[in-house]
Amino acid sequence: MNIQTEEQESNKRELLKYLMDEYGDSVKRLAYSYVKNWDTSEDIAQDVFLICYSKLDDFRGDSSYKTWIYRITINKCKDVLKNKWFAKTEFFGFISYFKSTFSVEEEVLKKSAEIELAESVYSLPLKYREVIILYYYEQLKIREIHDLTGLNSETIKSRLKRAKSLLQLKYREVE
C-alpha cells in the first residue's frame, strides 16, 4: 500500500467515525421507527455504516451525508421488513422492550407522555409514520424527505396532514 492510499484510507476512516458520531443515534431511531425492535435497529445501524464505508468513494455529493445515510437506512429497513423471519419476531421484541425498559413504576410515570406519543406514532400505517418521523423527529425539510423517499412534495404534505389527523383522533379517543 503506498503512502497516498494509506492517507486516503485514514481520511475515509476519520470521515466514517465522524458520520457515526454525528448520525449514529438518528440512524438507530429511524431504523427503530420501521422495525420497532431496538436490537434489530442496532444491527441495521451497523450494516448502514458498513455500507457507507464501502460506498464512501462513490458518494458524489448530490445530497448531504445525512440524506444519503438516511436513504441507506430506509432501504435496509425495508429489506429487513421483507424478511419472513423478522415478521415473526417483531411483535415479541416490541413487547419485551417495553417490559424491560419501563418496568419500574417511577420510570413509567415519568415517561408516560413520551411513551404514549411514541406508541401512537408507531401504530400509524408505515406511509404516515415514515413522514412524521422524518419531518418531526429527524427535522428534515419536505425537500429532503422527497430526496429520501422519492415521494412527490404534495404527497408528503398530504401524508403529514393525514398522519396528524389520525394522531388527533387517537388522542380524542383517550380523553
Residue pairs with C-beta under 8 A, 6 or more apart in sequence:
1 9
12 53
12 56
12 57
15 56
16 49
16 52
16 53
16 56
19 49
19 52
19 65
19 69
20 49
22 65
22 66
23 65
23 66
23 69
24 45
24 49
26 66
26 70
26 138
27 44
27 45
27 48
27 49
27 69
27 70
27 73
28 38
28 41
28 42
28 44
28 45
29 41
29 133
29 137
29 138
30 70
30 73
30 74
30 77
30 133
30 134
30 138
31 40
31 41
31 42
31 44
31 45
31 48
31 73
31 76
31 77
32 38
32 41
33 121
33 122
33 129
33 130
33 133
33 137
34 74
34 77
34 78
34 80
34 81
34 126
34 130
35 41
35 44
35 77
35 80
35 81
35 86
35 90
36 90
36 93
36 94
36 122
37 89
37 90
37 93
37 94
37 97
38 93
38 97
39 93
40 80
40 86
40 93
44 73
44 76
44 77
44 80
45 73
47 76
48 69
48 72
48 73
48 76
51 72
51 76
52 68
52 69
52 72
55 72
59 65
59 68
63 71
63 147
64 144
66 140
66 144
67 140
67 144
67 147
67 148
70 134
70 138
70 140
70 148
71 147
71 148
74 130
74 148
74 149
80 86
81 87
98 115
101 107
102 108
102 111
102 115
108 115
116 174
120 167
120 170
120 171
121 129
121 132
121 133
121 167
122 129
123 170
124 132
124 163
124 166
124 167
127 159
128 159
128 162
128 163
128 166
129 163
130 149
130 159
131 145
131 149
131 151
131 156
131 159
131 160
131 163
132 160
132 163
132 164
132 167
134 140
134 144
134 145
134 148
134 149
135 142
135 145
135 156
135 160
140 148
142 153
142 156
142 157
143 153
145 151
145 156
146 152
146 153
146 156
149 156
151 159
